[in-house]
Amino acid sequence: MQRFVNRTALVTGAGQGIGFAIAERFAAEGAHVLLADIKESVLIEAEAKLQAAGYSASRYVLDVSNPDQVDETVDRMIEERGAIHILANNAGIAWEEPFVDIKHENWRRMIDVNLNGMFYVAQRVARHMKERGEGAIVNMASTNGLAGEAKYAHYNASKGGIVLLTKTMALELGTAGIRVNAVCPGYIQTPMSEAIDDPAFVENYINNHIPLGRVGKPKDVAGVFAFLASDDAAFIHGECIVVDGGQLA
Ligand SMILES: NC(=O)c1ccc[n+]([C@@H]2O[C@H](COP(=O)([O-])OP(=O)(O)OC[C@H]3O[C@@H](n4cnc5c(N)ncnc54)[C@H](O)[C@@H]3O)[C@@H](O)[C@H]2O)c1
């Protein structure tokens, strides 16, 4: 499939994990991919991998929680590429912390990156898409935005916020030609989840929580981002698609 020929897709948190898989999928389907990440080392590696595969990609160091940096970087992308047709608003952070122990600075950082950061990027890109009268935005939520998980109050709150941010954006942007949806993955094996959980935890989690009997892979999520960003999803708007191997069932 080549659904994104002559399209430019901005992917945040594109250096590794699910973000890289999304960028790879968009690029494989013909898009030029704007790779944005706070970490330059992973960004350089991601760009090199995509270019070695013959894909079209360029990289931008960006902390999504810094609104001035978001505006400046998105302006530069538009200047260099002419248009952004697709936004995969993916960058996020996570760690465990019991509710009563959450340090205020940790609460603020989680909300700053996962909720405020997605808002800053979505708002700046939506303004540009509105001027052009077309666009597709896919926000990264989580099953943790639909049901709670102990020791993740700050993360759950940030992802629950993304679900309603997505629905509200859909209400306001649809007639401007901009479709907005979200993806709610369950347990996906990435550097993020590997940093939190040891193999024994993961095995136990699979056995007790995931009816498909395995954890998800980044490409399981990337395919859904590509679907939602494509014309195959032309009438899907304000939706949150769960990608969790049956966990919430
Ligand atoms: N892994 C899972 O099980 C899972 C499940 C549901 C949702 N998610 C969500 O998917 C997204 C990607 O997660 P992942 O597992 O691939 O994580 P990851 O840590 O493997 O990758 C996240 C990427 O985002 C970048 N990033 C972090 N803070 C940033 C910032 N302030 N500005 C720009 N880039 C930043 C990191 O450098 C990294 O490259 C996150 O929003 C996460 O909450 C993950």
The ligand as a Gaussian input file, in Angstrom:
#p B3LYP/6-31G(d) Opt

LIG

0 1
 N        4.682000       1.045000      25.562000
 C        3.429000       0.915000      25.947000
 O        3.024000      -0.125000      26.495000
 C        2.438000       2.026000      25.686000
 C        1.077000       1.758000      25.897000
 C        0.137000       2.763000      25.675000
 C        0.555000       4.018000      25.261000
 N        1.890000       4.250000      25.077000
 C        2.262000       5.603000      24.647000
 O        2.953000       5.535000      23.411000
 C        3.857000       6.634000      23.299000
 C        5.227000       6.104000      22.939000
 O        5.642000       5.217000      23.971000
 P        6.835000       4.179000      23.802000
 O        6.487000       2.988000      24.617000
 O        7.213000       4.043000      22.381000
 O        7.962000       4.992000      24.616000
 P        9.546000       5.126000      24.400000
 O       10.085000       5.716000      25.666000
 O       10.119000       3.860000      23.929000
 O        9.628000       6.239000      23.250000
 C        9.164000       7.547000      23.509000
 C        9.954000       8.543000      22.683000
 O        9.464000       9.859000      23.033000
 C       10.577000      10.718000      23.258000
 N       10.206000      11.798000      24.181000
 C       10.073000      11.729000      25.537000
 N        9.808000      12.940000      26.033000
 C        9.739000      13.795000      24.979000
 C        9.507000      15.186000      24.859000
 N        9.313000      15.966000      25.944000
 N        9.517000      15.754000      23.620000
 C        9.739000      14.986000      22.524000
 N       10.006000      13.660000      22.578000
 C       10.000000      13.080000      23.793000
 C       11.650000       9.815000      23.831000
 O       12.957000      10.396000      23.679000
 C       11.453000       8.534000      23.015000
 O       12.216000       8.535000      21.832000
 C        3.778000       7.382000      24.623000
 O        2.885000       8.472000      24.512000
 C        3.216000       6.333000      25.569000
 O        2.546000       6.901000      26.663000
 C        2.831000       3.303000      25.274000

